[in-house]
Amino acid sequence: MKKHLVIIGLISVVLIGSLSGCVGPEVIDYFNGEYSINAQTIVSVSNINGQIEITGWDGDNVSVYAVKKSTFGEEDLDKANISVTQTEITLKSSQNIPVRNSYKQGLIILSKYLTIPR
């Protein structure tokens, strides 16, 4: 029985050692943007994998800061896109600012930090 446990232990060590080379160093990309708003502006945020942090401040604009991280290289990092669009809604003369991201497969962590007026 001890012989089997030793063999299973050695196989486990070899497998873990060989798999550890599959993941490379962490690659990071940053996104920054500032958007002017009015009192009727609607800000919407979505995210699939990562955190969203929203902070109020006394300014007149929305600040978006995002961080994309991947341990599978730059090519994998490029599969995630951040899009911020600022559109006028004429019905109430307000603005809509959606902060979105899209993924084309891959294991990416995307965290977003927004600062919005109180």
The first five atom37 places (N, CA, C, CB, O) and aatype in JSON, in Angstrom:
{
  "aatype": [12, 11, 11, 8, 10, 19, 9, 9, 7, 10, 9, 15, 19, 19, 10, 9, 7, 15, 10, 15, 7, 4, 19, 7, 14, 6, 19, 9, 3, 18, 13, 2, 7, 6, 18, 15, 9, 2, 0, 5, 16, 9, 19, 15, 19, 15, 2, 9, 2, 7, 5, 9, 6, 9, 16, 7, 17, 3, 7, 3, 2, 19, 15, 19, 18, 0, 19, 11, 11, 15, 16, 13, 7, 6, 6, 3, 10, 3, 11, 0, 2, 9, 15, 19, 16, 5, 16, 6, 9, 16, 10, 11, 15, 15, 5, 2, 9, 14, 19, 1, 2, 15, 18, 11, 5, 7, 10, 9, 9, 10, 15, 11, 18, 10, 16, 9, 14, 1],
  "atom_mask": [
    [1, 1, 1, 1, 1],
    [1, 1, 1, 1, 1],
    [1, 1, 1, 1, 1],
    [1, 1, 1, 1, 1],
    [1, 1, 1, 1, 1],
    [1, 1, 1, 1, 1],
    [1, 1, 1, 1, 1],
    [1, 1, 1, 1, 1],
    [1, 1, 1, 0, 1],
    [1, 1, 1, 1, 1],
    [1, 1, 1, 1, 1],
    [1, 1, 1, 1, 1],
    [1, 1, 1, 1, 1],
    [1, 1, 1, 1, 1],
    [1, 1, 1, 1, 1],
    [1, 1, 1, 1, 1],
    [1, 1, 1, 0, 1],
    [1, 1, 1, 1, 1],
    [1, 1, 1, 1, 1],
    [1, 1, 1, 1, 1],
    [1, 1, 1, 0, 1],
    [1, 1, 1, 1, 1],
    [1, 1, 1, 1, 1],
    [1, 1, 1, 0, 1],
    [1, 1, 1, 1, 1],
    [1, 1, 1, 1, 1],
    [1, 1, 1, 1, 1],
    [1, 1, 1, 1, 1],
    [1, 1, 1, 1, 1],
    [1, 1, 1, 1, 1],
    [1, 1, 1, 1, 1],
    [1, 1, 1, 1, 1],
    [1, 1, 1, 0, 1],
    [1, 1, 1, 1, 1],
    [1, 1, 1, 1, 1],
    [1, 1, 1, 1, 1],
    [1, 1, 1, 1, 1],
    [1, 1, 1, 1, 1],
    [1, 1, 1, 1, 1],
    [1, 1, 1, 1, 1],
    [1, 1, 1, 1, 1],
    [1, 1, 1, 1, 1],
    [1, 1, 1, 1, 1],
    [1, 1, 1, 1, 1],
    [1, 1, 1, 1, 1],
    [1, 1, 1, 1, 1],
    [1, 1, 1, 1, 1],
    [1, 1, 1, 1, 1],
    [1, 1, 1, 1, 1],
    [1, 1, 1, 0, 1],
    [1, 1, 1, 1, 1],
    [1, 1, 1, 1, 1],
    [1, 1, 1, 1, 1],
    [1, 1, 1, 1, 1],
    [1, 1, 1, 1, 1],
    [1, 1, 1, 0, 1],
    [1, 1, 1, 1, 1],
    [1, 1, 1, 1, 1],
    [1, 1, 1, 0, 1],
    [1, 1, 1, 1, 1],
    [1, 1, 1, 1, 1],
    [1, 1, 1, 1, 1],
    [1, 1, 1, 1, 1],
    [1, 1, 1, 1, 1],
    [1, 1, 1, 1, 1],
    [1, 1, 1, 1, 1],
    [1, 1, 1, 1, 1],
    [1, 1, 1, 1, 1],
    [1, 1, 1, 1, 1],
    [1, 1, 1, 1, 1],
    [1, 1, 1, 1, 1],
    [1, 1, 1, 1, 1],
    [1, 1, 1, 0, 1],
    [1, 1, 1, 1, 1],
    [1, 1, 1, 1, 1],
    [1, 1, 1, 1, 1],
    [1, 1, 1, 1, 1],
    [1, 1, 1, 1, 1],
    [1, 1, 1, 1, 1],
    [1, 1, 1, 1, 1],
    [1, 1, 1, 1, 1],
    [1, 1, 1, 1, 1],
    [1, 1, 1, 1, 1],
    [1, 1, 1, 1, 1],
    [1, 1, 1, 1, 1],
    [1, 1, 1, 1, 1],
    [1, 1, 1, 1, 1],
    [1, 1, 1, 1, 1],
    [1, 1, 1, 1, 1],
    [1, 1, 1, 1, 1],
    [1, 1, 1, 1, 1],
    [1, 1, 1, 1, 1],
    [1, 1, 1, 1, 1],
    [1, 1, 1, 1, 1],
    [1, 1, 1, 1, 1],
    [1, 1, 1, 1, 1],
    [1, 1, 1, 1, 1],
    [1, 1, 1, 1, 1],
    [1, 1, 1, 1, 1],
    [1, 1, 1, 1, 1],
    [1, 1, 1, 1, 1],
    [1, 1, 1, 1, 1],
    [1, 1, 1, 1, 1],
    [1, 1, 1, 1, 1],
    [1, 1, 1, 1, 1],
    [1, 1, 1, 0, 1],
    [1, 1, 1, 1, 1],
    [1, 1, 1, 1, 1],
    [1, 1, 1, 1, 1],
    [1, 1, 1, 1, 1],
    [1, 1, 1, 1, 1],
    [1, 1, 1, 1, 1],
    [1, 1, 1, 1, 1],
    [1, 1, 1, 1, 1],
    [1, 1, 1, 1, 1],
    [1, 1, 1, 1, 1],
    [1, 1, 1, 1, 1],
    [1, 1, 1, 1, 1]
  ],
  "atom_positions": [
    [[0.83, -1.21, 0.0], [0.0, 0.0, 0.0], [0.86, 1.26, 0.0], [-0.93, 0.01, 1.21], [0.58, 2.22, -0.7]],
    [[1.94, 1.22, 0.82], [2.83, 2.39, 0.87], [3.48, 2.63, -0.48], [3.9, 2.2, 1.95], [3.7, 3.77, -0.88]],
    [[3.79, 1.53, -1.19], [4.42, 1.65, -2.49], [3.5, 2.39, -3.47], [4.78, 0.26, -3.05], [3.95, 3.23, -4.25]],
    [[2.22, 2.08, -3.43], [1.24, 2.73, -4.31], [1.11, 4.22, -3.98], [-0.13, 2.04, -4.18], [1.01, 5.05, -4.88]],
    [[1.11, 4.55, -2.7], [1.03, 5.97, -2.31], [2.26, 6.74, -2.76], [0.87, 6.09, -0.79], [2.15, 7.89, -3.2]],
    [[3.43, 6.12, -2.67], [4.66, 6.78, -3.11], [4.62, 7.0, -4.62], [5.91, 5.94, -2.72], [4.98, 8.07, -5.1]],
    [[4.17, 6.01, -5.36], [4.08, 6.13, -6.82], [3.07, 7.2, -7.21], [3.68, 4.78, -7.46], [3.34, 8.02, -8.09]],
    [[1.91, 7.2, -6.57], [0.9, 8.23, -6.85], [1.43, 9.62, -6.49], [-0.41, 7.94, -6.06], [1.19, 10.58, -7.22]],
    [[2.15, 9.73, -5.38], [2.75, 11.0, -4.99], [3.76, 11.5, -6.01], [0.0, 0.0, 0.0], [3.76, 12.68, -6.35]],
    [[4.62, 10.59, -6.51], [5.62, 10.98, -7.52], [4.96, 11.4, -8.83], [6.6, 9.81, -7.77], [5.38, 12.37, -9.45]],
    [[3.93, 10.67, -9.24], [3.2, 11.03, -10.46], [2.55, 12.4, -10.3], [2.13, 9.95, -10.8], [2.56, 13.2, -11.23]],
    [[1.99, 12.66, -9.14], [1.35, 13.96, -8.88], [2.37, 15.09, -8.96], [0.67, 13.96, -7.5], [2.09, 16.14, -9.54]],
    [[3.55, 14.89, -8.38], [4.59, 15.92, -8.41], [5.03, 16.19, -9.85], [5.81, 15.5, -7.56], [5.22, 17.35, -10.23]],
    [[5.19, 15.14, -10.64], [5.59, 15.3, -12.04], [4.51, 16.04, -12.83], [5.88, 13.93, -12.69], [4.83, 16.94, -13.61]],
    [[3.26, 15.67, -12.64], [2.17, 16.35, -13.35], [2.06, 17.81, -12.97], [0.84, 15.65, -13.08], [1.9, 18.66, -13.84]],
    [[2.14, 18.12, -11.7], [2.05, 19.51, -11.26], [3.23, 20.31, -11.8], [2.01, 19.59, -9.72], [3.07, 21.45, -12.23]],
    [[4.4, 19.72, -11.79], [5.58, 20.41, -12.32], [5.48, 20.67, -13.8], [0.0, 0.0, 0.0], [5.9, 21.73, -14.27]],
    [[4.93, 19.72, -14.55], [4.82, 19.91, -16.0], [3.71, 20.91, -16.35], [4.55, 18.58, -16.7], [3.83, 21.64, -17.33]],
    [[2.64, 20.94, -15.57], [1.54, 21.87, -15.85], [1.87, 23.3, -15.45], [0.3, 21.43, -15.13], [1.28, 24.24, -15.99]],
    [[2.78, 23.49, -14.53], [3.09, 24.85, -14.09], [3.72, 25.68, -15.19], [4.02, 24.81, -12.89], [3.68, 26.91, -15.13]],
    [[4.29, 25.05, -16.2], [4.86, 25.78, -17.33], [3.81, 26.27, -18.31], [0.0, 0.0, 0.0], [4.14, 27.02, -19.22]],
    [[2.55, 25.85, -18.15], [1.48, 26.25, -19.07], [1.05, 27.7, -18.86], [0.27, 25.34, -18.89], [0.54, 28.33, -19.79]],
    [[1.26, 28.23, -17.7], [0.84, 29.59, -17.39], [2.08, 30.46, -17.32], [0.02, 29.64, -16.06], [3.02, 30.15, -16.6]],
    [[2.06, 31.55, -18.06], [3.22, 32.44, -18.1], [3.09, 33.6, -17.15], [0.0, 0.0, 0.0], [2.22, 33.62, -16.27]],
    [[3.96, 34.59, -17.32], [3.9, 35.77, -16.46], [2.63, 36.59, -16.75], [5.15, 36.65, -16.65], [2.08, 36.53, -17.84]],
    [[2.2, 37.33, -15.76], [0.98, 38.13, -15.89], [1.23, 39.32, -16.82], [0.51, 38.62, -14.51], [2.2, 40.06, -16.66]],
    [[0.34, 39.48, -17.79], [0.39, 40.6, -18.74], [-0.75, 41.54, -18.36], [0.27, 40.1, -20.23], [-1.87, 41.11, -18.12]],
    [[-0.44, 42.84, -18.32], [-1.43, 43.84, -17.86], [-1.58, 44.94, -18.9], [-1.02, 44.44, -16.48], [-0.59, 45.38, -19.49]],
    [[-2.81, 45.38, -19.11], [-3.11, 46.51, -19.99], [-4.05, 47.45, -19.24], [-3.74, 46.04, -21.36], [-4.9, 47.0, -18.47]],
    [[-3.91, 48.75, -19.45], [-4.69, 49.75, -18.73], [-5.54, 50.57, -19.69], [-3.75, 50.68, -17.92], [-5.19, 50.76, -20.85]],
    [[-6.67, 51.04, -19.19], [-7.58, 51.91, -19.95], [-7.96, 53.07, -19.05], [-8.86, 51.12, -20.44], [-8.33, 52.88, -17.89]],
    [[-7.87, 54.3, -19.59], [-8.27, 55.5, -18.86], [-9.17, 56.35, -19.75], [-7.03, 56.32, -18.39], [-8.92, 56.46, -20.96]],
    [[-10.2, 56.94, -19.18], [-11.04, 57.84, -19.94], [-11.84, 58.75, -19.02], [0.0, 0.0, 0.0], [-12.21, 58.37, -17.91]],
    [[-12.09, 59.97, -19.48], [-12.93, 60.92, -18.75], [-14.03, 61.4, -19.67], [-12.09, 62.13, -18.2], [-13.79, 61.65, -20.85]],
    [[-15.25, 61.53, -19.13], [-16.41, 61.86, -19.93], [-17.23, 62.92, -19.22], [-17.26, 60.6, -20.21], [-17.57, 62.78, -18.04]],
    [[-17.53, 64.0, -19.94], [-18.35, 65.06, -19.35], [-19.81, 64.61, -19.34], [-18.18, 66.41, -20.14], [-20.25, 63.89, -20.24]],
    [[-20.54, 65.04, -18.32], [-21.92, 64.6, -18.16], [-22.81, 65.77, -17.75], [-22.01, 63.48, -17.12], [-22.32, 66.86, -17.46]],
    [[-24.12, 65.51, -17.74], [-25.06, 66.48, -17.19], [-25.87, 65.77, -16.09], [-26.0, 67.07, -18.31], [-25.61, 64.6, -15.8]],
    [[-26.81, 66.45, -15.5], [-27.55, 65.9, -14.36], [-28.41, 64.69, -14.72], [-28.44, 66.97, -13.77], [-28.74, 63.89, -13.84]],
    [[-28.78, 64.52, -15.99], [-29.61, 63.4, -16.41], [-28.8, 62.25, -17.01], [-30.63, 63.88, -17.4], [-29.39, 61.33, -17.59]],
    [[-27.51, 62.27, -16.89], [-26.68, 61.23, -17.49], [-26.91, 59.88, -16.8], [-25.21, 61.61, -17.41], [-26.97, 59.79, -15.58]],
    [[-27.02, 58.86, -17.62], [-27.16, 57.49, -17.13], [-25.85, 56.77, -17.39], [-28.37, 56.74, -17.83], [-25.4, 56.69, -18.54]],
    [[-25.24, 56.25, -16.35], [-24.0, 55.49, -16.48], [-24.33, 54.04, -16.16], [-22.87, 56.04, -15.54], [-24.84, 53.74, -15.08]],
    [[-24.04, 53.13, -17.08], [-24.27, 51.71, -16.84], [-22.96, 50.96, -17.04], [-25.37, 51.15, -17.78], [-22.18, 51.28, -17.94]],
    [[-22.72, 49.97, -16.19], [-21.46, 49.23, -16.22], [-21.77, 47.75, -16.2], [-20.56, 49.62, -15.02], [-22.64, 47.3, -15.45]],
    [[-21.06, 46.98, -17.02], [-21.18, 45.52, -16.97], [-19.79, 44.91, -16.99], [-22.05, 44.99, -18.15], [-18.85, 45.49, -17.53]],
    [[-19.68, 43.74, -16.41], [-18.4, 43.06, -16.36], [-18.66, 41.57, -16.2], [-17.51, 43.6, -15.22], [-19.61, 41.18, -15.52]],
    [[-17.83, 40.75, -16.8], [-18.0, 39.3, -16.71], [-17.06, 38.7, -15.67], [-17.76, 38.66, -18.08], [-17.49, 37.85, -14.88]],
    [[-15.82, 39.11, -15.66], [-14.82, 38.49, -14.78], [-13.92, 39.56, -14.2], [-13.99, 37.43, -15.55], [-12.96, 39.98, -14.85]],
    [[-14.2, 39.99, -12.99], [-13.42, 41.04, -12.34], [-14.33, 41.9, -11.49], [0.0, 0.0, 0.0], [-15.55, 41.7, -11.46]],
    [[-13.74, 42.85, -10.82], [-14.52, 43.68, -9.92], [-14.92, 45.0, -10.58], [-13.74, 43.95, -8.65], [-14.31, 45.44, -11.55]],
    [[-15.96, 45.6, -10.01], [-16.39, 46.94, -10.39], [-16.41, 47.75, -9.11], [-17.8, 46.94, -11.11], [-17.05, 47.37, -8.13]],
    [[-15.72, 48.88, -9.12], [-15.68, 49.76, -7.95], [-16.12, 51.15, -8.38], [-14.25, 49.79, -7.3], [-15.53, 51.73, -9.29]],
    [[-17.15, 51.69, -7.72], [-17.68, 53.01, -8.07], [-17.54, 53.91, -6.85], [-19.16, 52.92, -8.53], [-17.96, 53.57, -5.75]],
    [[-16.94, 55.08, -7.08], [-16.69, 56.05, -6.02], [-17.3, 57.39, -6.42], [-15.17, 56.2, -5.73], [-17.2, 57.8, -7.58]],
    [[-17.94, 58.08, -5.48], [-18.48, 59.41, -5.74], [-17.45, 60.5, -5.45], [0.0, 0.0, 0.0], [-16.59, 60.33, -4.58]],
    [[-17.54, 61.6, -6.18], [-16.65, 62.72, -5.94], [-17.36, 64.01, -6.3], [-15.35, 62.58, -6.75], [-18.49, 63.97, -6.8]],
    [[-16.74, 65.16, -6.07], [-17.38, 66.47, -6.28], [-17.11, 67.06, -7.66], [-16.91, 67.43, -5.23], [-17.41, 68.24, -7.87]],
    [[-16.58, 66.3, -8.59], [-16.29, 66.81, -9.93], [-17.5, 66.79, -10.83], [0.0, 0.0, 0.0], [-18.59, 66.41, -10.42]],
    [[-17.29, 67.21, -12.1], [-18.37, 67.3, -13.09], [-18.27, 66.25, -14.19], [-18.39, 68.66, -13.7], [-18.99, 66.34, -15.18]],
    [[-17.4, 65.27, -14.04], [-17.25, 64.28, -15.09], [-17.16, 62.87, -14.51], [-16.02, 64.58, -15.94], [-17.0, 62.69, -13.3]],
    [[-17.26, 61.88, -15.4], [-17.11, 60.48, -15.03], [-15.73, 60.03, -15.47], [-18.23, 59.58, -15.67], [-15.33, 60.24, -16.61]],
    [[-15.01, 59.43, -14.56], [-13.68, 58.9, -14.85], [-13.75, 57.38, -14.84], [-12.62, 59.42, -13.81], [-14.26, 56.78, -13.9]],
    [[-13.23, 56.77, -15.91], [-13.22, 55.31, -16.02], [-11.78, 54.84, -16.1], [-14.04, 54.83, -17.27], [-11.01, 55.28, -16.96]],
    [[-11.42, 53.96, -15.19], [-10.08, 53.37, -15.17], [-10.28, 51.85, -15.15], [-9.22, 53.87, -13.93], [-10.99, 51.34, -14.28]],
    [[-9.68, 51.15, -16.08], [-9.86, 49.69, -16.14], [-8.51, 49.01, -16.28], [-10.79, 49.3, -17.32], [-7.57, 49.56, -16.85]],
    [[-8.43, 47.81, -15.74], [-7.21, 47.01, -15.78], [-7.55, 45.63, -16.34], [-6.55, 46.89, -14.36], [-8.42, 44.94, -15.8]],
    [[-6.88, 45.23, -17.43], [-7.02, 43.89, -17.99], [-5.79, 43.09, -17.59], [-7.2, 43.94, -19.55], [-4.67, 43.56, -17.73]],
    [[-6.01, 41.86, -17.1], [-4.9, 40.99, -16.7], [-5.08, 39.6, -17.29], [-4.81, 40.91, -15.17], [-6.19, 39.07, -17.35]],
    [[-3.97, 39.02, -17.73], [-3.98, 37.65, -18.23], [-2.63, 37.0, -17.95], [-4.3, 37.62, -19.76], [-1.59, 37.66, -18.0]],
    [[-2.65, 35.72, -17.66], [-1.41, 34.98, -17.51], [-1.16, 34.09, -18.72], [-1.44, 34.13, -16.23], [-0.29, 33.23, -18.7]],
    [[-1.93, 34.31, -19.77], [-1.79, 33.52, -20.99], [-1.25, 34.35, -22.16], [-3.12, 32.91, -21.37], [-1.43, 33.98, -23.32]],
    [[-0.6, 35.46, -21.86], [0.09, 36.24, -22.88], [-0.71, 37.37, -23.47], [0.0, 0.0, 0.0], [-1.91, 37.51, -23.24]],
    [[-0.01, 38.18, -24.25], [-0.58, 39.37, -24.88], [-1.7, 39.01, -25.86], [0.51, 40.14, -25.61], [-2.68, 39.74, -25.97]],
    [[-1.54, 37.9, -26.55], [-2.56, 37.49, -27.53], [-3.9, 37.23, -26.84], [-2.11, 36.23, -28.28], [-4.95, 37.61, -27.36]],
    [[-3.85, 36.59, -25.69], [-5.08, 36.34, -24.94], [-5.66, 37.64, -24.39], [-4.81, 35.36, -23.8], [-6.87, 37.81, -24.34]],
    [[-4.78, 38.54, -23.97], [-5.22, 39.83, -23.44], [-5.95, 40.65, -24.5], [-4.02, 40.63, -22.9], [-6.9, 41.37, -24.19]],
    [[-5.51, 40.53, -25.75], [-6.15, 41.26, -26.84], [-7.55, 40.76, -27.17], [-5.29, 41.18, -28.08], [-8.28, 41.4, -27.93]],
    [[-7.95, 39.63, -26.6], [-9.29, 39.09, -26.86], [-10.37, 39.82, -26.09], [-9.33, 37.62, -26.52], [-11.55, 39.66, -26.38]],
    [[-9.98, 40.63, -25.11], [-10.96, 41.4, -24.32], [-10.88, 42.86, -24.74], [-10.7, 41.25, -22.79], [-9.8, 43.44, -24.78]],
    [[-12.01, 43.44, -25.03], [-12.07, 44.86, -25.43], [-12.95, 45.62, -24.45], [-12.62, 45.01, -26.87], [-13.97, 45.12, -23.97]],
    [[-12.53, 46.84, -24.15], [-13.31, 47.74, -23.3], [-13.9, 48.8, -24.21], [-12.43, 48.39, -22.15], [-13.19, 49.41, -25.01]],
    [[-15.2, 49.02, -24.1], [-15.81, 50.07, -24.91], [-16.62, 51.0, -24.03], [-16.69, 49.47, -26.02], [-17.42, 50.56, -23.19]],
    [[-16.4, 52.27, -24.22], [-17.17, 53.31, -23.54], [-17.73, 54.2, -24.63], [-16.29, 54.12, -22.5], [-16.97, 54.79, -25.41]],
    [[-19.04, 54.31, -24.68], [-19.65, 55.18, -25.69], [-20.48, 56.24, -24.98], [-20.53, 54.37, -26.68], [-21.12, 55.97, -23.96]],
    [[-20.46, 57.42, -25.53], [-21.21, 58.52, -24.96], [-22.21, 58.99, -26.01], [-20.27, 59.7, -24.5], [-21.81, 59.52, -27.05]],
    [[-23.49, 58.77, -25.75], [-24.52, 59.12, -26.73], [-25.54, 60.07, -26.11], [-25.21, 57.86, -27.26], [-25.81, 60.02, -24.91]],
    [[-26.08, 60.91, -26.94], [-27.15, 61.83, -26.52], [-28.49, 61.14, -26.7], [-27.09, 63.17, -27.33], [-28.74, 60.52, -27.74]],
    [[-29.34, 61.24, -25.71], [-30.71, 60.75, -25.82], [-31.6, 61.99, -25.94], [-31.13, 59.84, -24.58], [-31.76, 62.74, -24.98]],
    [[-32.17, 62.19, -27.11], [-32.87, 63.45, -27.38], [-34.2, 63.57, -26.67], [-33.08, 63.59, -28.85], [-34.67, 64.68, -26.44]],
    [[-34.84, 62.46, -26.3], [-36.15, 62.52, -25.68], [-36.14, 63.35, -24.39], [-36.64, 61.11, -25.38], [-37.02, 64.19, -24.21]],
    [[-35.17, 63.15, -23.53], [-35.09, 63.9, -22.28], [-33.85, 64.78, -22.25], [-35.09, 62.95, -21.08], [-33.52, 65.35, -21.2]],
    [[-33.17, 64.9, -23.35], [-31.89, 65.58, -23.48], [-30.91, 65.13, -22.39], [-32.09, 67.1, -23.42], [-30.25, 65.94, -21.75]],
    [[-30.85, 63.83, -22.2], [-29.89, 63.27, -21.27], [-28.85, 62.47, -22.06], [-30.59, 62.38, -20.21], [-28.94, 62.33, -23.28]],
    [[-27.87, 61.96, -21.33], [-26.81, 61.18, -21.96], [-26.82, 59.77, -21.42], [-25.43, 61.83, -21.72], [-27.29, 59.52, -20.31]],
    [[-26.31, 58.85, -22.21], [-26.15, 57.47, -21.79], [-24.68, 57.12, -21.97], [-27.08, 56.49, -22.61], [-24.12, 57.3, -23.05]],
    [[-24.04, 56.63, -20.91], [-22.63, 56.23, -21.0], [-22.52, 54.77, -20.57], [-21.72, 57.16, -20.12], [-22.34, 54.5, -19.38]],
    [[-22.63, 53.82, -21.52], [-22.42, 52.42, -21.15], [-20.94, 52.08, -21.16], [-23.19, 51.49, -22.1], [-20.22, 52.43, -22.09]],
    [[-20.49, 51.39, -20.13], [-19.11, 50.91, -20.04], [-19.19, 49.4, -20.14], [-18.39, 51.38, -18.68], [-19.66, 48.74, -19.21]],
    [[-18.74, 48.85, -21.25], [-18.9, 47.43, -21.53], [-17.55, 46.8, -21.89], [-19.91, 47.22, -22.68], [-16.58, 47.5, -22.16]],
    [[-17.53, 45.5, -21.88], [-16.39, 44.77, -22.39], [-16.88, 43.53, -23.11], [-15.41, 44.4, -21.25], [-17.95, 43.01, -22.82]],
    [[-16.07, 43.07, -24.05], [-16.42, 41.86, -24.79], [-15.23, 40.91, -24.76], [-16.82, 42.2, -26.25], [-14.08, 41.33, -24.73]],
    [[-15.53, 39.63, -24.76], [-14.5, 38.6, -24.73], [-14.64, 37.69, -25.93], [-14.59, 37.79, -23.42], [-15.75, 37.36, -26.35]],
    [[-13.52, 37.28, -26.49], [-13.49, 36.26, -27.52], [-12.71, 35.08, -26.95], [-12.86, 36.79, -28.87], [-11.58, 34.83, -27.37]],
    [[-13.28, 34.38, -26.02], [-12.65, 33.28, -25.31], [-11.4, 33.77, -24.59], [-12.29, 32.14, -26.29], [-10.88, 34.85, -24.89]],
    [[-10.93, 33.02, -23.67], [-9.73, 33.39, -22.95], [-10.01, 33.57, -21.47], [0.0, 0.0, 0.0], [-11.17, 33.72, -21.06]],
    [[-8.97, 33.56, -20.69], [-9.09, 33.71, -19.24], [-8.51, 35.06, -18.85], [-8.37, 32.55, -18.49], [-7.3, 35.18, -18.62]],
    [[-9.36, 36.06, -18.78], [-8.92, 37.43, -18.54], [-9.68, 37.98, -17.34], [-9.14, 38.31, -19.78], [-10.88, 37.78, -17.21]],
    [[-8.97, 38.67, -16.48], [-9.61, 39.38, -15.38], [-9.64, 40.85, -15.77], [-8.85, 39.15, -14.01], [-8.6, 41.44, -16.1]],
    [[-10.81, 41.44, -15.74], [-10.97, 42.84, -16.12], [-11.65, 43.57, -14.98], [-11.77, 42.98, -17.46], [-12.83, 43.33, -14.7]],
    [[-10.93, 44.47, -14.33], [-11.48, 45.23, -13.21], [-11.71, 46.67, -13.64], [-10.53, 45.16, -11.97], [-10.89, 47.25, -14.37]],
    [[-12.82, 47.25, -13.19], [-13.18, 48.61, -13.6], [-13.37, 49.47, -12.36], [-14.47, 48.62, -14.47], [-13.96, 49.04, -11.37]],
    [[-12.86, 50.69, -12.43], [-12.96, 51.65, -11.34], [-13.56, 52.92, -11.91], [-11.56, 51.92, -10.67], [-12.97, 53.53, -12.8]],
    [[-14.71, 53.33, -11.41], [-15.38, 54.54, -11.9], [-15.47, 55.56, -10.79], [-16.77, 54.21, -12.45], [-15.72, 55.23, -9.64]],
    [[-15.27, 56.82, -11.17], [-15.49, 57.94, -10.26], [-16.59, 58.77, -10.88], [-14.17, 58.79, -10.01], [-16.45, 59.24, -12.01]],
    [[-17.69, 58.95, -10.15], [-18.84, 59.68, -10.7], [-19.24, 60.79, -9.74], [-20.05, 58.71, -10.96], [-18.99, 60.69, -8.54]],
    [[-19.86, 61.85, -10.26], [-20.31, 62.93, -9.38], [-21.37, 62.44, -8.4], [-20.88, 64.1, -10.21], [-22.14, 61.53, -8.69]],
    [[-21.37, 63.05, -7.23], [-22.36, 62.68, -6.2], [-23.71, 63.24, -6.52], [-21.93, 63.17, -4.83], [-24.66, 63.03, -5.77]]
  ]
}
